[in-house]
Amino acid sequence: MIACASARGRRALATTGLAAAAMLLAACAAEKPKPTPLEPVQPKVELRVLWRAQVDAVKFPLSVAVRNGEYIVGSSDGAVAAFDAATGAARWRAHAGAPLSAGVGSDGRYAAVATRDDVIVVFDNGVERWRKHLSSRITTAPLVAGERVFVMGVDRFVSAFDAQDGTLLWKLQRPGDALTLAQPGVLAAYKNTLLAGQGAHLIGVEPTRGRVEWDVALANPRGTNEVERLADLVGPPLRLGDTVCARAFQSAVGCARADTGTLRWSRNVGGIQAVGGDTELVVGGDASDRVTAWKTPSGDIAWTQEGLLYRGLSAPLMLEHAVLFGDFEGYVHALARADGQLIGRLATDGSPVAAQPVRSSNSVLVVTRNGGLFALALP
């Protein structure tokens, strides 16, 4: 029997040599359950807009970069801009010359995006520095670190470029699955190690030569076909000191030690969005948007929340006293980190929240599909 992905999950699939995937997914076209109506909330935290800005529509898997007191954002038309996190003033604006498929990655100086025609474009403080054409579609935001730009395609090839001039330094190719995800994968840094998702595996790569140093599975996918066994790691990952946690698509949530490349824990749970959290709790929604909090050290369940079922939740952002999720109607929901109770809600522009909310020092940025940028005061 075919294991059916959610509607969002079906849109996230991409084939690399599996012509039968469309036929398998067609069998999963069941009617999607209706979103849970929102009940009135007695606010216990204040969600307040500090400033608002507007960019073009965001129809691609956006990652917002936060560096040096800036939010760096891209939009579908190819525009890239850096906004002062405190005031919303634009510090610089640039354009990639084509619609975007992924971004933004930044180290505070260099900002990198990918276009729909498979080109990586790198800006130096808003001025285009170089561009390179790749042979694979890119849906994961490039990683800029250590004077290098790391890029991962949907074929899960990882390439490293010199950040200054775009020289290709190395390319890592490993045996891959026939079916992969056309949504952000795992590409991150841990000290002097590059972290990358390869199917359900998290690998540690020596960043100067592209040599794999360790490999740990966060999930053990099972099934009789490629669709059922699809368990790509979904980014962005959650890094907590020496621990890195991530979701395996429709399969599991797990945490590993990045210093030793060993598994800490893994829990079987569906879902397609990244997780959030801190050293105490890892939080995420499953395929039906049931929210679960796991204890970070052990993976034991701390609490669950079923008041937002089928509301198309974004990946969460963990704060000191609350967990923030966006939904398909543009609402931002605050859940108490202690027990998961709904303690606040804010309406934006009515369009879906397009990316995981991110935090600068004194604000949180929420981006919607219509291109609304909403900077919220910390609750």
PyMOL commands that set and color helices and strands:
alter all, ss='L'
color gray80, all
select helices_A, chain A and resi 7-11+21-26+226-229
alter helices_A, ss='H'
color red, helices_A
select strands_A, chain A and resi 13-15+49-54+65-67+70-74+79-84+90-95+100-106+110-115+119-124+127-133+143-145+148-152+158-162+168-172+179-181+187-190+193-198+201-206+211-217+233-240+243-248+252-257+262-268+276-277+281-285+291-295+301-305+317-318+322-326+331-336+342-347+358-359+363-367+372-377
alter strands_A, ss='S'
color yellow, strands_A
deselect
rebuild
show_as cartoon
